[in-house]
Amino acid sequence: MGRNHARVLSSLDGVELVGAMDPAGDPTGAARGAPVVATLPELLALGLDYAVVACPTSLHEGIGLALAADGVCALIEKPLAHSAAAARRLADAFDRAGLVAGVGHIERFNPALQSLRSRLEAGELGEMFQVVTRRQGPFPQRIADVGVVKDLATHDIDLTSWVTGCPYASVAARTLSKSGRPHEDMVAVVGELTNGTMVSHLVNWLSPLKERFTAVTGEHGCFIADTLTADLTFHANGAVATEWEALSNFRGAAEGDMVRYAIPKREPLLVEHERFRDAVEGKGTDIVTLEQGLRTVEVAEAVLDSARRKAYLPLQSPHPPNLAAVTQRS
Ligand SMILES: NC(=O)c1ccc[n+]([C@@H]2O[C@H](COP(=O)([O-])OP(=O)(O)OC[C@H]3O[C@@H](n4cnc5c(N)ncnc54)[C@H](O)[C@@H]3O)[C@@H](O)[C@H]2O)c1
């Protein structure tokens, strides 16, 4: 992921990529000619305005706290940290230091989900009934220092709260570990948001297909967002009364028109970086806050706890409103 951040940062207006840190070096030239150092003191010596933390999740806390202590703003990859306690320490440290900090929940910048959120906000669905997500695929070719719940399902948890504007009230989950690694690699979650919307998430690293699916069903029909292709479609409930007696007595939904929206498809990572750059420059606030990132890790921990205890878990009410590449603004 650091390679992708470096690619975007190296051509982002108003930003100069001054260096990267990776103890493994940069054998493939991912830093695009910027110096690559092995330690944090060397990195900080480059004089940074902000940094992107894209190392393994279990290292986010240590590196993030060191950046905050040195007065460096940070965009920290998702999940914010390997535990809710660590995420809380990060949120507190950046807050105390008065620094801009954000979490790389990139799905929020996917054009399909941005359009979906605007349409839900505009009331196009009427009453919301259910959010369903599926995020399935093969094993990642990288270190999995956390399980699939914290690594992948945090995308689903964050996007669900964000598109609906509503926090989780409860979760119940089951997990499986089939790959021989220490953490779970498959999860099924059923939950409820505080407005009564029901949610379900199927997330795993055990599927030979790759799927990134979000469906929101409500009074007027169903939106389907595919965040691999950035497509958003709407399946409307039919308005024409059916003549068939058996069906006309049925008071559920009927099949209506289907619309696939033509939406501009900008690269989500570029949009995420534009928003973060603007926030650092004091020109915008449209970033994922550390409080929001913390809340997502808390819900992920409740999912794991529910699976361990085979129990339905209510969530505490939410907290008040939420690297490899390094940059210096020119
Ligand atoms: N937003 C997204 O869609 C997305 C996608 C992939 C990964 N991620 C997140 O990005 C982070 C990294 O994931 P990845 O897939 O790139 O992992 P990876 O294992 O492919 O790469 C991690 C890199 O960090 C380096 N590293 C190890 N220790 C370091 C240290 N102390 N300081 C700096 N670099 C160090 C490693 O040498 C390696 O180059 C994870 O938190 C992951 O959850 C986010």
The ligand as an SDF file (V2000), in Angstrom:
LIG
                    3D

 44 48  0  0  0  0  0  0  0  0999 V2000
   -6.7220    1.1920    2.3960 N   0  0  0  0  0  0  0  0  0  0  0  0
   -6.5910    0.0160    1.8090 C   0  0  0  0  0  0  0  0  0  0  0  0
   -7.3770   -0.3680    0.9450 O   0  0  0  0  0  0  0  0  0  0  0  0
   -5.4310   -0.8760    2.1900 C   0  0  0  0  0  0  0  0  0  0  0  0
   -4.9990   -1.8690    1.3160 C   0  0  0  0  0  0  0  0  0  0  0  0
   -3.9200   -2.6430    1.7020 C   0  0  0  0  0  0  0  0  0  0  0  0
   -3.3340   -2.4480    2.9300 C   0  0  0  0  0  0  0  0  0  0  0  0
   -3.8000   -1.4850    3.7650 N   0  0  0  0  0  0  0  0  0  0  0  0
   -3.1630   -1.2610    5.0860 C   0  0  0  0  0  0  0  0  0  0  0  0
   -1.8490   -0.7920    4.8650 O   0  0  0  0  0  0  0  0  0  0  0  0
   -0.9760   -1.3370    5.8460 C   0  0  0  0  0  0  0  0  0  0  0  0
    0.1550   -2.1000    5.1580 C   0  0  0  0  0  0  0  0  0  0  0  0
   -0.4050   -3.1300    4.4000 O   0  0  0  0  0  0  0  0  0  0  0  0
    0.3810   -3.7270    3.1340 P   0  0  0  0  0  0  0  0  0  0  0  0
   -0.5790   -4.5810    2.4220 O   0  0  0  0  0  0  0  0  0  0  0  0
    1.0600   -2.6600    2.3690 O   0  0  0  0  0  0  0  0  0  0  0  0
    1.4730   -4.6050    3.8970 O   0  0  0  0  0  0  0  0  0  0  0  0
    2.8490   -5.2130    3.3060 P   0  0  0  0  0  0  0  0  0  0  0  0
    3.2350   -6.2770    4.2660 O   0  0  0  0  0  0  0  0  0  0  0  0
    2.7050   -5.5120    1.8590 O   0  0  0  0  0  0  0  0  0  0  0  0
    3.8750   -3.9940    3.3870 O   0  0  0  0  0  0  0  0  0  0  0  0
    4.2660   -3.4410    4.6070 C   0  0  0  0  0  0  0  0  0  0  0  0
    5.5560   -2.6720    4.3700 C   0  0  0  0  0  0  0  0  0  0  0  0
    5.9220   -2.0680    5.6080 O   0  0  0  0  0  0  0  0  0  0  0  0
    7.3090   -2.2320    5.7820 C   0  0  0  0  0  0  0  0  0  0  0  0
    7.6690   -2.1030    7.1860 N   0  0  0  0  0  0  0  0  0  0  0  0
    7.8420   -3.0760    8.1300 C   0  0  0  0  0  0  0  0  0  0  0  0
    8.1900   -2.5050    9.3040 N   0  0  0  0  0  0  0  0  0  0  0  0
    8.2350   -1.1670    9.0990 C   0  0  0  0  0  0  0  0  0  0  0  0
    8.5220   -0.0550    9.9330 C   0  0  0  0  0  0  0  0  0  0  0  0
    8.8500   -0.2040   11.2170 N   0  0  0  0  0  0  0  0  0  0  0  0
    8.4760    1.1780    9.3780 N   0  0  0  0  0  0  0  0  0  0  0  0
    8.1560    1.3610    8.0700 C   0  0  0  0  0  0  0  0  0  0  0  0
    7.8640    0.3360    7.2340 N   0  0  0  0  0  0  0  0  0  0  0  0
    7.8820   -0.8920    7.7580 C   0  0  0  0  0  0  0  0  0  0  0  0
    7.6020   -3.6170    5.2120 C   0  0  0  0  0  0  0  0  0  0  0  0
    9.0030   -3.7950    4.9140 O   0  0  0  0  0  0  0  0  0  0  0  0
    6.7360   -3.5840    3.9430 C   0  0  0  0  0  0  0  0  0  0  0  0
    7.4210   -2.9800    2.8630 O   0  0  0  0  0  0  0  0  0  0  0  0
   -1.8360   -2.2310    6.7400 C   0  0  0  0  0  0  0  0  0  0  0  0
   -2.2320   -1.4930    7.8680 O   0  0  0  0  0  0  0  0  0  0  0  0
   -3.0500   -2.5420    5.8830 C   0  0  0  0  0  0  0  0  0  0  0  0
   -4.2120   -2.7920    6.6340 O   0  0  0  0  0  0  0  0  0  0  0  0
   -4.8180   -0.6850    3.4130 C   0  0  0  0  0  0  0  0  0  0  0  0
  1  2  1  0
  2  3  2  0
  2  4  1  0
  4  5  1  0
  4 44  2  0
  5  6  2  0
  6  7  1  0
  7  8  2  0
  8  9  1  0
  8 44  1  0
  9 10  1  0
  9 42  1  0
 10 11  1  0
 11 12  1  0
 11 40  1  0
 12 13  1  0
 13 14  1  0
 14 15  2  0
 14 16  1  0
 14 17  1  0
 17 18  1  0
 18 19  2  0
 18 20  1  0
 18 21  1  0
 21 22  1  0
 22 23  1  0
 23 24  1  0
 23 38  1  0
 24 25  1  0
 25 26  1  0
 25 36  1  0
 26 27  1  0
 26 35  1  0
 27 28  2  0
 28 29  1  0
 29 30  1  0
 29 35  2  0
 30 31  1  0
 30 32  2  0
 32 33  1  0
 33 34  2  0
 34 35  1  0
 36 37  1  0
 36 38  1  0
 38 39  1  0
 40 41  1  0
 40 42  1  0
 42 43  1  0
M  CHG  2   8   1  16  -1
M  END
$$$$
